[in-house]
Amino acid sequence: MSLAHKGDTTGFPPNISFPNNDSVCRGCAEGKMHSKSYPDSQTRATWPFGKIHLDLKQFPIESYHKFKYFMSFFDDFSSRAWTVVLKTKGAANSAMQQFIAMVKNQYSTTIVEWMIDGGGEFNSTALEETLKNNGIKILKSAPYIHQQHGRAEQFNRTIMDKVEAMRHQASLPDSWWEFAINHTVYLYNSTYVCYIY
């Protein structure tokens, strides 16, 4: 028995064997693996706001200001992102309308395509009507096939990794995730992105 285990096994039978510290059982390793990714898309939008990826994430803990969700808008061309925090899923339609208005007024352009998750959170007549009324083409991934909605899913995963690292480093409570998200997205948008084709 190694010295590392002596302190942890007081009172245990002396003939217990322990696996090598460097080995990980197959079940543990497979249980923590992410799903196999689909091949990267070979197409990208050719101008800003040509395609926007939209995703919604729910948090188990209400934020400091009682928010429960955050919605991310991700531009396929520039990789620039915007997020908005929401108290209910029902507020998603209003957030979409505000984003569409912001693009028109601040960037003097319109969104051409909108990619959304087909898993259920955006199966709303009001959301689809908002997009159709603005002449935006709706693209949907197959239900529960997150790999087809990869750009938005990858963005959310990147943001959440940074949010949790930042929050834990600063010893902030769980409910302060809304502040961490706003700061992380600011840093993300301030970081140079390089693509290799």
Residue pairs with C-beta under 8 A, 6 or more apart in sequence:
1 9
1 16
1 18
2 18
2 21
4 21
5 18
9 16
19 25
35 146
35 147
36 147
37 147
37 150
38 147
38 148
38 150
40 150
41 150
41 151
44 76
44 77
45 51
45 75
45 76
45 77
45 112
45 113
46 77
47 77
48 75
48 77
48 78
48 107
48 109
49 75
49 77
49 103
49 107
49 109
49 110
49 111
49 112
50 76
50 77
50 112
50 113
51 75
51 76
51 77
51 112
51 113
51 114
51 115
51 139
52 73
52 74
52 75
52 76
52 111
52 113
52 114
52 115
53 72
53 73
53 74
53 76
53 115
53 149
53 151
53 152
53 155
54 71
54 72
54 73
54 74
54 96
54 114
54 115
54 116
54 117
54 122
54 152
55 71
55 72
55 74
55 116
55 117
55 149
55 152
55 153
55 155
55 156
56 69
56 70
56 71
56 72
56 86
56 89
56 92
56 117
56 121
56 122
57 69
57 70
57 71
57 72
57 156
57 160
58 68
58 69
59 67
59 68
59 69
59 70
59 177
61 174
61 175
61 177
62 68
62 175
63 85
63 175
63 176
63 177
63 178
64 175
64 176
64 178
64 179
65 85
65 178
66 87
67 85
67 86
67 87
67 178
68 86
68 87
68 88
69 85
69 86
69 87
69 88
69 89
69 91
69 92
70 83
70 84
70 85
70 86
70 178
70 181
71 83
71 84
71 85
71 86
71 92
71 95
72 81
72 82
72 83
72 152
72 155
72 156
72 159
73 81
73 82
73 83
73 84
73 99
74 80
74 81
74 151
74 152
74 155
75 81
76 115
76 151
79 193
80 189
81 155
81 159
81 185
81 188
81 189
82 99
82 185
83 159
83 181
83 182
83 185
84 95
84 98
84 99
85 178
85 181
86 92
86 95
89 121
92 121
92 122
92 124
92 127
93 124
93 126
93 127
93 130
96 127
96 130
96 131
97 130
100 111
100 130
100 134
100 136
103 109
103 110
103 111
104 110
110 134
110 135
110 136
111 134
111 136
112 136
112 137
113 136
113 137
113 138
113 139
114 131
114 136
114 137
114 138
114 139
115 139
115 140
115 141
115 149
115 151
115 152
116 122
116 127
116 138
116 139
116 140
116 141
116 149
117 140
117 141
117 146
117 149
117 152
118 140
118 141
118 142
118 143
118 145
118 149
119 141
119 143
119 144
119 146
120 143
122 140
128 138
131 138
132 138
141 148
141 149
142 148
146 153
147 153
158 188
159 181
159 184
159 185
159 188
162 184
162 187
162 188
163 177
163 180
163 181
163 184
164 180
166 180
166 183
166 184
167 174
167 176
167 177
167 180
172 179
172 180
